[in-house]
Amino acid sequence: MKAVTLAALAKRVGVGVATVDRVLNDRGGVSPALTRKILQAAREAGLKRVLPEEHRPAWQLEVLLSGSQSFFFQQLAQDFATLANQLGYRRVCLHRTLISENAPEKLAAHIEASSKTRDGLMVFAHENPRIYDALAACHARGVPVVTLVTDLPNAPRLCHVGIDQYKAGRTAGLMLGSMLPASGDVVLVSGRADYSAHRQRIEGFQSVLAERFPQLRLREILAGQDEPARISRLLEKTLAGSQRIAGLYNTGRGNTQIAEALARHRLSGNVVYVTHELYPTTQQLLAQRVLTLTLDQNAQRHAQLALTLLLRHLEQGEQPETYQAGKVDFMLFTQENGI
């Protein structure tokens, strides 16, 4: 078979030889439409050489996270940036936006606006009618959305990336109960109730205590709402004068305030204390033997899975299973492996 020349290929497409040369040698400067046309012609003509990938604009992706000062979300934002840099600017242009958890209407407005300019979104948000409306607008425009950390089960999303929060709560209960052979009271400090993640942790914790540890009495749940002052106030009232507190489980923020309250009431090290996330504060509390166990969500794995699943959908049309595809395994850290 006669070899295909650049001149013949250029004539076939109706362009100059220099244009064909630029495309085949991946030098850029040729429109995406014409690049596709030249590469297709080269394939049809049986050009015997490795052809470059078609050039296309970088995917415009955005991750919307909590604007709180929590270590987990700061780390998650950094992990997304690192992974996007590894993918390269020609493939992905990642926009990161941090919005206060107390501004759901602002977040909803931003989601809807972004759906007009982005190819895909990765969103951390709580259940709110305006946010659900904004995600419905994304779906109507064909913009895929991956929910992060806490699921929005009634939203039309591509999939959810995160740990099994219910199992995390059950694991916390199992560990705490197993370390308390005697009877006693257990205090539960909850994060924001408008996040399904916290509700699922609480449900899991309550269920395993009821099933496995009937000798333990779960006291009234302290709705800390991730507010330090509120957590301190509620704990002070609960711990004052009580000699039966044997265990404490915290589903959200406030570990500094909890440690201070335990110290004030001379309970440090005498209470089985379980919480979430491994970060400087919890590492220090583990080292001081104040904290017994922490369950970490692995921020980097969240970022890896969310970006991978979104890009596979955009580039290959893959439709991930809602939960299994984005499942993140949580990790347990104690004084032995968390310091």
LUMFIZA-344872 format. One line per field, with one value per residue: residue in three letters; residue number from 1; x, y, z of N, C-alpha, C in turn. Coordinates in steps of 0.02 Angstrom, whole numbers, plus 50000, padded with zeros to 5 digits. Layout:
<recs>
residuo = [ALA;...] .
num = [NUM;...] .
n.east = [X;...] .
n.north = [Y;...] .
n.up = [Z;...] .
ca.east = [X;...] .
ca.north = [Y;...] .
ca.up = [Z;...] .
c.east = [X;...] .
c.north = [Y;...] .
c.up = [Z;...] .
</recs>
This chain:
<recs>
residuo = [MET;LYS;ALA;VAL;THR;LEU;ALA;ALA;LEU;ALA;LYS;ARG;VAL;GLY;VAL;GLY;VAL;ALA;THR;VAL;ASP;ARG;VAL;LEU;ASN;ASP;ARG;GLY;GLY;VAL;SER;PRO;ALA;LEU;THR;ARG;LYS;ILE;LEU;GLN;ALA;ALA;ARG;GLU;ALA;GLY;LEU;LYS;ARG;VAL;LEU;PRO;GLU;GLU;HIS;ARG;PRO;ALA;TRP;GLN;LEU;GLU;VAL;LEU;LEU;SER;GLY;SER;GLN;SER;PHE;PHE;PHE;GLN;GLN;LEU;ALA;GLN;ASP;PHE;ALA;THR;LEU;ALA;ASN;GLN;LEU;GLY;TYR;ARG;ARG;VAL;CYS;LEU;HIS;ARG;THR;LEU;ILE;SER;GLU;ASN;ALA;PRO;GLU;LYS;LEU;ALA;ALA;HIS;ILE;GLU;ALA;SER;SER;LYS;THR;ARG;ASP;GLY;LEU;MET;VAL;PHE;ALA;HIS;GLU;ASN;PRO;ARG;ILE;TYR;ASP;ALA;LEU;ALA;ALA;CYS;HIS;ALA;ARG;GLY;VAL;PRO;VAL;VAL;THR;LEU;VAL;THR;ASP;LEU;PRO;ASN;ALA;PRO;ARG;LEU;CYS;HIS;VAL;GLY;ILE;ASP;GLN;TYR;LYS;ALA;GLY;ARG;THR;ALA;GLY;LEU;MET;LEU;GLY;SER;MET;LEU;PRO;ALA;SER;GLY;ASP;VAL;VAL;LEU;VAL;SER;GLY;ARG;ALA;ASP;TYR;SER;ALA;HIS;ARG;GLN;ARG;ILE;GLU;GLY;PHE;GLN;SER;VAL;LEU;ALA;GLU;ARG;PHE;PRO;GLN;LEU;ARG;LEU;ARG;GLU;ILE;LEU;ALA;GLY;GLN;ASP;GLU;PRO;ALA;ARG;ILE;SER;ARG;LEU;LEU;GLU;LYS;THR;LEU;ALA;GLY;SER;GLN;ARG;ILE;ALA;GLY;LEU;TYR;ASN;THR;GLY;ARG;GLY;ASN;THR;GLN;ILE;ALA;GLU;ALA;LEU;ALA;ARG;HIS;ARG;LEU;SER;GLY;ASN;VAL;VAL;TYR;VAL;THR;HIS;GLU;LEU;TYR;PRO;THR;THR;GLN;GLN;LEU;LEU;ALA;GLN;ARG;VAL;LEU;THR;LEU;THR;LEU;ASP;GLN;ASN;ALA;GLN;ARG;HIS;ALA;GLN;LEU;ALA;LEU;THR;LEU;LEU;LEU;ARG;HIS;LEU;GLU;GLN;GLY;GLU;GLN;PRO;GLU;THR;TYR;GLN;ALA;GLY;LYS;VAL;ASP;PHE;MET;LEU;PHE;THR;GLN;GLU;ASN;GLY;ILE] .
num = [1;2;3;4;5;6;7;8;9;10;11;12;13;14;15;16;17;18;19;20;21;22;23;24;25;26;27;28;29;30;31;32;33;34;35;36;37;38;39;40;41;42;43;44;45;46;47;48;49;50;51;52;53;54;55;56;57;58;59;60;61;62;63;64;65;66;67;68;69;70;71;72;73;74;75;76;77;78;79;80;81;82;83;84;85;86;87;88;89;90;91;92;93;94;95;96;97;98;99;100;101;102;103;104;105;106;107;108;109;110;111;112;113;114;115;116;117;118;119;120;121;122;123;124;125;126;127;128;129;130;131;132;133;134;135;136;137;138;139;140;141;142;143;144;145;146;147;148;149;150;151;152;153;154;155;156;157;158;159;160;161;162;163;164;165;166;167;168;169;170;171;172;173;174;175;176;177;178;179;180;181;182;183;184;185;186;187;188;189;190;191;192;193;194;195;196;197;198;199;200;201;202;203;204;205;206;207;208;209;210;211;212;213;214;215;216;217;218;219;220;221;222;223;224;225;226;227;228;229;230;231;232;233;234;235;236;237;238;239;240;241;242;243;244;245;246;247;248;249;250;251;252;253;254;255;256;257;258;259;260;261;262;263;264;265;266;267;268;269;270;271;272;273;274;275;276;277;278;279;280;281;282;283;284;285;286;287;288;289;290;291;292;293;294;295;296;297;298;299;300;301;302;303;304;305;306;307;308;309;310;311;312;313;314;315;316;317;318;319;320;321;322;323;324;325;326;327;328;329;330;331;332;333;334;335;336;337;338;339] .
n.east = [50043;50026;50116;50042;50053;50094;50057;49958;49864;49834;49777;49665;49590;49580;49665;49819;49986;50066;49973;49922;50040;50060;49954;49975;50096;50067;50075;49988;49883;49784;49612;49492;49389;49441;49555;49500;49445;49558;49628;49534;49530;49661;49657;49562;49631;49729;49852;50010;50060;50081;49946;49909;49809;49645;49628;49547;49452;49499;49416;49296;49282;49206;49226;49131;49141;49130;49148;49198;49317;49361;49475;49463;49394;49478;49590;49534;49505;49636;49684;49607;49657;49790;49776;49712;49813;49903;49833;49840;49835;49784;49690;49603;49523;49511;49399;49387;49275;49229;49101;49003;48926;48814;48746;48644;48562;48646;48739;48655;48620;48745;48774;48676;48713;48842;48810;48786;48907;49001;49067;49048;49006;49059;48995;48974;48846;48703;48538;48418;48282;48307;48434;48410;48328;48421;48509;48424;48411;48540;48537;48439;48507;48600;48716;48826;48826;48920;48894;48969;49036;48920;48764;48638;48499;48379;48411;48446;48581;48743;48820;48867;49003;49090;49109;49022;48912;48821;48871;48991;48948;48896;49013;49084;49003;49015;49152;49164;49071;49128;49240;49195;49164;49085;48928;48855;48839;48820;48872;48820;48875;48814;48839;48789;48616;48554;48627;48637;48739;48776;48656;48647;48760;48725;48610;48667;48754;48665;48589;48679;48717;48596;48573;48686;48741;48659;48680;48729;48682;48616;48621;48524;48537;48660;48638;48752;48778;48894;48947;49061;49044;48915;48928;49016;48936;48825;48889;48944;48832;48785;48889;48912;48917;48895;48934;48931;48965;49030;49065;49092;49036;49071;49002;49041;49118;49216;49306;49409;49340;49269;49372;49422;49312;49303;49423;49400;49308;49377;49383;49463;49543;49477;49361;49291;49319;49264;49282;49281;49391;49566;49678;49783;49731;49657;49760;49845;49764;49752;49886;49894;49816;49684;49587;49513;49487;49481;49388;49433;49399;49474;49521;49594;49560;49426;49436;49507;49419;49303;49346;49391;49275;49190;49260;49269;49137;49112;49203;49195;49067;49028;48918;48912;48877;48766;48807;48905;49012;49075;49116;49205;49328;49330;49451;49523;49596;49704;49788;49901;49925;49895;49972] .
n.north = [49940;50109;50237;50361;50531;50691;50794;50736;50708;50837;50889;50810;50852;50985;51087;51175;51102;51137;51159;51030;50971;51038;50990;50848;50840;50891;51030;51131;51281;51263;51256;51170;51104;51090;51019;50896;50857;50838;50737;50634;50613;50568;50446;50376;50369;50282;50318;50278;50301;50361;50449;50611;50655;50723;50899;50990;51110;51137;51047;51132;51133;51139;51147;51156;51201;51196;51351;51354;51350;51222;51087;50977;51022;51122;51044;50961;51052;51086;50962;50939;51042;51001;50877;50919;50995;50894;50826;50918;51076;51078;50981;50995;51130;51187;51260;51327;51355;51428;51431;51496;51387;51436;51506;51459;51505;51588;51495;51415;51505;51523;51394;51381;51485;51440;51327;51371;51398;51301;51134;51031;50996;50983;50959;51013;51019;51063;50997;51088;51181;51278;51244;51117;51155;51225;51122;51046;51131;51122;50989;51000;51074;50986;50973;50881;50832;50797;50745;50782;50710;50733;50670;50716;50655;50674;50744;50767;50696;50650;50555;50504;50546;50485;50429;50289;50353;50309;50183;50227;50291;50180;50107;50193;50183;50047;50034;50121;50065;49938;49965;49995;49909;49916;49984;50143;50320;50393;50526;50618;50726;50823;50871;50988;50978;50988;50923;50772;50682;50696;50661;50528;50473;50485;50403;50279;50262;50263;50149;50039;50045;50019;49888;49813;49855;49868;49905;50031;50200;50313;50481;50633;50700;50818;50959;51026;51093;51124;51239;51321;51397;51362;51224;51218;51276;51187;51069;51104;51116;50985;50906;50954;50911;50777;50607;50494;50491;50399;50383;50475;50540;50628;50699;50799;50960;51048;50987;51044;51121;51021;50945;51040;51054;50926;50926;51027;50966;50863;50744;50704;50579;50485;50455;50369;50429;50472;50529;50620;50632;50653;50766;50909;50949;50835;50742;50792;50777;50639;50606;50658;50571;50599;50591;50446;50378;50412;50433;50440;50525;50530;50640;50658;50545;50570;50680;50621;50519;50593;50681;50585;50507;50606;50652;50535;50518;50634;50620;50488;50449;50369;50302;50311;50201;50255;50258;50155;50171;50288;50263;50290;50227;50235;50271;50209;50286;50279;50306;50235;50232;50356;50466] .
n.up = [50000;49958;50042;50146;50114;50189;50107;50027;50123;50167;50052;50043;50152;50127;50168;50209;50198;50306;50407;50429;50472;50594;50670;50672;50736;50856;50889;50914;50895;50801;50765;50872;50799;50668;50697;50740;50618;50534;50604;50597;50460;50442;50510;50432;50314;50346;50402;50456;50600;50769;50826;50891;51037;51016;51024;51149;51240;51412;51541;51632;51794;51956;52132;52274;52438;52619;52703;52829;52966;52985;52995;52910;52793;52746;52717;52621;52516;52481;52439;52325;52242;52226;52159;52041;51984;51955;51855;51754;51669;51541;51536;51646;51723;51876;51986;52146;52276;52427;52541;52673;52791;52847;52753;52654;52549;52477;52434;52355;52253;52197;52150;52050;51963;51926;51856;51730;51673;51702;51674;51760;51932;52102;52257;52424;52535;52638;52674;52598;52535;52433;52390;52339;52231;52155;52119;52043;51935;51883;51838;51739;51646;51606;51678;51768;51941;52085;52246;52404;52552;52642;52601;52479;52465;52393;52282;52106;52073;52006;52076;52243;52348;52482;52654;52732;52831;52927;52962;53014;53130;53197;53214;53298;53412;53439;53470;53580;53672;53690;53762;53885;54014;54128;54193;54150;54108;53946;53848;53708;53587;53461;53288;53160;53135;53013;52920;52838;52865;53001;53064;53023;53084;53218;53223;53192;53300;53411;53380;53390;53523;53586;53542;53581;53702;53829;53960;53962;53974;53867;53874;53857;53694;53653;53565;53485;53366;53298;53354;53450;53574;53612;53627;53737;53835;53844;53882;54005;54085;54080;54131;54258;54424;54397;54418;54346;54213;54085;53953;53799;53647;53502;53361;53276;53259;53388;53475;53550;53645;53710;53768;53857;53941;53997;54068;54162;54243;54295;54222;54122;54031;54104;54044;53909;53757;53601;53434;53277;53134;53103;53151;53195;53325;53373;53367;53465;53578;53580;53608;53737;53803;53822;53724;53656;53535;53360;53210;53047;52893;52775;52676;52556;52479;52454;52365;52258;52212;52179;52075;51981;51951;51901;51788;51712;51680;51603;51498;51451;51465;51570;51693;51856;51996;52122;52260;52288;52197;52238;52366;52515;52620;52795;52925;53077;53216;53354;53513;53483;53343;53293;53322] .
ca.east = [50000;50065;50115;50004;50097;50061;50026;49896;49816;49814;49731;49603;49553;49571;49705;49889;50029;50089;49919;49922;50100;50050;49908;50005;50152;50040;50104;49935;49871;49732;49549;49471;49349;49485;49599;49462;49436;49623;49642;49488;49554;49722;49637;49529;49681;49775;49918;50044;50097;50041;49913;49897;49739;49612;49630;49483;49462;49501;49352;49286;49251;49206;49211;49102;49151;49115;49195;49216;49388;49375;49534;49444;49377;49539;49631;49500;49517;49706;49692;49578;49704;49849;49758;49699;49879;49931;49798;49864;49789;49752;49634;49556;49529;49471;49381;49369;49236;49212;49042;48982;48872;48755;48720;48620;48535;48704;48766;48608;48627;48810;48768;48637;48755;48896;48784;48785;48975;49044;49051;49029;49013;49066;48961;48958;48789;48653;48472;48383;48241;48339;48490;48380;48306;48480;48535;48378;48429;48600;48515;48403;48556;48645;48779;48829;48845;48940;48888;49027;49036;48851;48725;48575;48465;48324;48437;48465;48653;48777;48835;48890;49070;49097;49106;48956;48907;48784;48919;49040;48916;48893;49081;49099;48966;49044;49217;49153;49039;49173;49291;49162;49133;49035;48873;48870;48804;48857;48853;48829;48875;48801;48851;48729;48562;48530;48669;48619;48796;48772;48598;48662;48807;48687;48567;48709;48779;48609;48567;48725;48714;48534;48578;48743;48764;48601;48701;48747;48624;48630;48585;48496;48587;48676;48639;48805;48772;48962;48960;49103;49016;48856;48952;49042;48880;48786;48929;48951;48770;48778;48941;48912;48890;48882;48989;48916;48984;49081;49085;49071;49044;49060;48994;49063;49172;49213;49347;49446;49294;49254;49431;49425;49258;49323;49476;49370;49270;49423;49363;49512;49574;49432;49302;49305;49301;49270;49262;49296;49446;49633;49709;49826;49696;49644;49825;49870;49722;49772;49950;49882;49772;49617;49546;49523;49483;49451;49373;49453;49364;49521;49503;49625;49521;49366;49454;49526;49360;49257;49373;49393;49208;49162;49295;49249;49070;49115;49245;49178;48996;49015;48867;48930;48826;48757;48846;48962;49069;49108;49125;49270;49337;49356;49506;49522;49661;49708;49852;49956;49940;49872;50015] .
ca.north = [50000;50170;50276;50424;50588;50748;50833;50703;50717;50907;50898;50775;50892;51052;51135;51174;51051;51163;51148;50959;50958;51064;50945;50782;50846;50917;51096;51179;51335;51243;51253;51102;51073;51072;50966;50834;50839;50813;50673;50585;50598;50528;50378;50345;50357;50231;50345;50233;50336;50374;50513;50645;50661;50784;50954;51018;51154;51103;51042;51183;51101;51179;51113;51202;51173;51238;51404;51352;51341;51153;51060;50931;51057;51155;50992;50938;51102;51080;50899;50950;51083;50959;50828;50954;51012;50832;50811;50965;51131;51067;50935;51018;51195;51178;51319;51310;51408;51413;51470;51481;51340;51474;51546;51412;51541;51610;51435;51395;51553;51510;51332;51394;51525;51399;51278;51402;51407;51243;51070;50985;51024;50939;51004;50997;51063;51029;50991;51152;51184;51319;51205;51066;51188;51241;51060;51028;51173;51091;50929;51021;51099;50932;50981;50829;50854;50746;50770;50763;50702;50723;50660;50750;50598;50693;50785;50729;50701;50595;50505;50532;50524;50493;50368;50269;50389;50268;50133;50263;50299;50114;50090;50233;50153;49981;50044;50152;50017;49882;49988;50011;49847;49930;50027;50214;50364;50413;50592;50625;50795;50818;50927;51020;50930;50994;50881;50702;50646;50696;50621;50457;50452;50479;50344;50220;50257;50244;50081;49988;50046;49985;49817;49777;49880;49893;49930;50101;50245;50372;50539;50678;50722;50890;50986;51077;51130;51144;51306;51312;51424;51322;51160;51229;51290;51126;51020;51127;51100;50913;50875;50981;50869;50708;50560;50432;50496;50349;50389;50535;50535;50692;50686;50855;51002;51064;50944;51085;51139;50959;50929;51089;51038;50865;50945;51066;50921;50809;50682;50689;50514;50440;50446;50345;50487;50455;50585;50611;50666;50656;50830;50927;50949;50767;50710;50814;50746;50568;50604;50673;50518;50626;50561;50374;50354;50457;50402;50489;50516;50527;50694;50647;50496;50605;50720;50576;50486;50642;50702;50528;50489;50660;50653;50476;50531;50684;50598;50422;50436;50320;50320;50274;50183;50313;50256;50109;50197;50342;50244;50302;50189;50275;50240;50218;50305;50279;50332;50195;50244;50421;50521] .
ca.up = [50000;49953;50104;50143;50125;50219;50053;50007;50177;50166;49995;50060;50201;50100;50206;50191;50228;50371;50456;50444;50511;50661;50705;50682;50782;50919;50902;50932;50848;50753;50801;50890;50745;50613;50724;50736;50548;50509;50636;50570;50392;50448;50528;50375;50262;50370;50415;50503;50652;50829;50818;50956;51057;50992;51071;51170;51298;51476;51576;51683;51851;52017;52194;52323;52503;52677;52718;52899;52978;53004;52963;52856;52730;52723;52687;52560;52465;52460;52402;52258;52203;52210;52108;51978;51956;51928;51793;51704;51652;51476;51544;51697;51756;51936;52024;52215;52308;52497;52561;52741;52800;52870;52697;52603;52491;52439;52402;52302;52198;52165;52113;51990;51917;51902;51808;51664;51647;51719;51644;51813;51999;52161;52305;52494;52554;52679;52644;52599;52474;52381;52363;52296;52170;52115;52091;51990;51878;51854;51802;51679;51598;51589;51715;51821;52009;52133;52315;52444;52625;52666;52540;52468;52433;52349;52227;52046;52068;51970;52128;52307;52369;52554;52695;52756;52895;52974;52987;53055;53195;53230;53234;53357;53468;53455;53503;53646;53716;53704;53809;53948;54041;54180;54172;54155;54062;53887;53821;53635;53562;53389;53244;53132;53122;52944;52878;52845;52892;53074;53083;53013;53136;53280;53217;53197;53370;53454;53366;53415;53596;53606;53526;53610;53768;53867;54025;53954;53965;53825;53899;53806;53645;53657;53497;53484;53302;53277;53381;53509;53636;53628;53651;53805;53881;53853;53919;54074;54120;54083;54172;54326;54477;54376;54430;54310;54143;54069;53883;53763;53574;53468;53289;53234;53283;53459;53517;53598;53699;53747;53809;53912;53989;54034;54115;54217;54287;54314;54188;54069;54037;54141;54002;53841;53716;53530;53391;53206;53099;53130;53135;53251;53390;53395;53379;53530;53629;53584;53643;53807;53826;53835;53671;53651;53467;53311;53145;52996;52829;52720;52630;52490;52441;52429;52306;52204;52185;52150;52011;51935;51930;51861;51723;51673;51654;51551;51441;51426;51473;51623;51742;51916;52044;52164;52322;52290;52158;52275;52436;52545;52682;52850;52961;53150;53245;53428;53539;53456;53273;53270;53345] .
c.east = [50044;50058;50077;50052;50057;50026;49960;49843;49790;49763;49664;49560;49538;49607;49777;49928;50052;50037;49916;49982;50092;50006;49942;50063;50133;50071;50051;49925;49819;49667;49530;49433;49394;49534;49564;49456;49500;49639;49597;49509;49616;49706;49607;49579;49732;49845;49952;50089;50052;50012;49902;49823;49710;49616;49559;49496;49462;49431;49350;49246;49255;49189;49188;49104;49132;49170;49216;49292;49406;49433;49516;49432;49436;49584;49600;49510;49587;49716;49662;49627;49764;49833;49743;49764;49912;49898;49820;49812;49754;49692;49581;49573;49482;49461;49360;49334;49216;49155;49020;48924;48808;48724;48695;48592;48591;48734;48721;48615;48692;48806;48731;48677;48810;48872;48781;48855;49021;49020;49029;49044;49022;49046;48955;48903;48742;48585;48433;48344;48274;48398;48464;48356;48366;48509;48489;48392;48492;48580;48480;48451;48606;48713;48781;48854;48863;48933;48946;49010;48967;48805;48663;48530;48408;48346;48455;48541;48681;48792;48856;48958;49076;49097;49034;48948;48870;48831;48973;49012;48912;48962;49101;49065;48996;49110;49207;49123;49085;49226;49261;49128;49079;48979;48893;48832;48850;48828;48867;48823;48867;48821;48785;48677;48537;48576;48652;48676;48792;48712;48612;48712;48770;48645;48608;48734;48724;48590;48614;48726;48652;48539;48629;48759;48706;48620;48721;48685;48645;48587;48558;48551;48597;48684;48689;48805;48839;48979;48998;49071;48956;48877;48977;48985;48840;48824;48936;48890;48764;48827;48941;48879;48879;48944;48982;48938;49043;49107;49058;49086;49026;49057;49024;49121;49167;49256;49389;49402;49276;49311;49436;49371;49275;49376;49447;49336;49311;49403;49412;49546;49532;49368;49325;49275;49316;49246;49280;49354;49511;49665;49747;49792;49685;49709;49852;49829;49736;49837;49942;49838;49705;49568;49564;49530;49454;49442;49387;49422;49410;49503;49532;49585;49456;49381;49470;49464;49314;49282;49373;49325;49177;49194;49277;49180;49073;49151;49223;49105;48979;48963;48880;48870;48825;48803;48910;49023;49109;49120;49197;49273;49363;49409;49502;49592;49655;49774;49912;49973;49920;49916;50075] .
c.north = [50062;50212;50341;50481;50644;50790;50803;50712;50788;50919;50867;50817;50962;51105;51131;51120;51074;51152;51075;50942;50981;51016;50879;50783;50882;50984;51148;51231;51320;51234;51181;51067;51049;51017;50899;50810;50809;50745;50618;50565;50554;50456;50342;50328;50303;50256;50306;50273;50347;50444;50545;50644;50726;50838;50977;51064;51114;51101;51095;51151;51146;51136;51167;51170;51222;51290;51406;51342;51269;51126;51017;50968;51097;51104;50968;50987;51097;51017;50905;50989;51042;50910;50860;50974;50951;50813;50857;51015;51120;51021;50963;51088;51192;51243;51296;51369;51385;51459;51448;51433;51375;51516;51500;51447;51566;51551;51413;51440;51540;51446;51344;51434;51483;51348;51305;51407;51347;51180;51019;51017;50968;50981;50973;51046;51025;51032;51056;51157;51223;51281;51149;51095;51203;51178;51033;51068;51146;51031;50948;51046;51045;50937;50930;50857;50793;50777;50742;50760;50688;50722;50704;50701;50616;50737;50741;50735;50641;50538;50542;50504;50537;50426;50350;50298;50348;50215;50165;50273;50234;50093;50129;50204;50087;49989;50071;50101;49960;49901;50005;49949;49860;49974;50100;50254;50383;50479;50593;50699;50793;50881;50953;50968;50934;50958;50808;50662;50641;50655;50547;50431;50440;50415;50280;50208;50233;50170;50028;49987;50008;49909;49780;49796;49910;49921;50004;50144;50307;50430;50582;50703;50797;50917;51043;51120;51156;51215;51299;51336;51383;51254;51166;51238;51226;51075;51040;51108;51024;50881;50897;50932;50797;50665;50496;50435;50448;50356;50452;50525;50602;50679;50741;50893;51011;51022;50984;51101;51078;50941;50976;51074;50976;50882;50983;51020;50859;50742;50663;50622;50463;50426;50419;50396;50471;50514;50568;50656;50664;50720;50854;50925;50879;50728;50728;50782;50672;50562;50615;50620;50544;50594;50488;50351;50408;50420;50455;50472;50512;50576;50682;50598;50526;50642;50675;50545;50535;50664;50645;50512;50543;50661;50592;50485;50580;50659;50532;50404;50385;50346;50281;50256;50237;50313;50214;50138;50249;50326;50255;50262;50235;50235;50256;50234;50308;50312;50295;50212;50313;50479;50528] .
c.up = [50000;50017;50094;50158;50158;50167;50032;50061;50179;50110;50010;50106;50173;50140;50182;50227;50297;50425;50477;50488;50583;50702;50722;50730;50847;50938;50920;50878;50795;50792;50817;50834;50688;50635;50719;50664;50519;50539;50610;50499;50394;50466;50469;50320;50282;50381;50471;50550;50712;50823;50887;50973;51029;51046;51087;51229;51362;51506;51631;51741;51912;52077;52244;52391;52558;52687;52791;52905;52997;52963;52903;52791;52703;52688;52622;52503;52437;52418;52332;52214;52181;52154;52040;51944;51924;51862;51737;51683;51586;51482;51591;51720;51816;51973;52094;52247;52378;52518;52631;52743;52823;52815;52641;52541;52446;52401;52344;52241;52160;52124;52047;51939;51886;51850;51737;51633;51660;51684;51697;51880;52050;52221;52374;52515;52599;52644;52654;52533;52418;52350;52318;52230;52124;52083;52036;51926;51844;51811;51737;51625;51577;51622;51771;51887;52051;52202;52356;52518;52654;52606;52539;52430;52386;52290;52167;52034;52030;52018;52191;52324;52444;52590;52709;52826;52948;53005;53030;53126;53233;53254;53296;53419;53489;53493;53574;53695;53736;53755;53878;53976;54092;54152;54180;54104;54004;53862;53746;53617;53487;53352;53216;53112;53050;52895;52891;52876;52968;53098;53076;53065;53202;53278;53224;53268;53416;53443;53396;53492;53620;53596;53569;53682;53808;53935;54022;53941;53926;53850;53842;53759;53650;53586;53493;53422;53277;53300;53447;53574;53659;53656;53723;53855;53896;53895;53992;54115;54130;54131;54244;54375;54458;54388;54388;54236;54129;53998;53851;53689;53543;53393;53245;53263;53360;53504;53568;53658;53742;53793;53869;53964;54030;54086;54175;54268;54305;54285;54132;54081;54073;54103;53935;53793;53643;53488;53318;53183;53140;53106;53198;53320;53416;53406;53448;53586;53636;53623;53718;53841;53852;53787;53664;53579;53421;53245;53091;52929;52768;52665;52560;52448;52415;52365;52247;52171;52149;52081;51960;51908;51885;51791;51681;51643;51596;51489;51410;51433;51527;51673;51806;51959;52099;52225;52318;52254;52197;52348;52459;52610;52737;52889;53035;53176;53322;53449;53509;53384;53248;53289;53300] .
</recs>
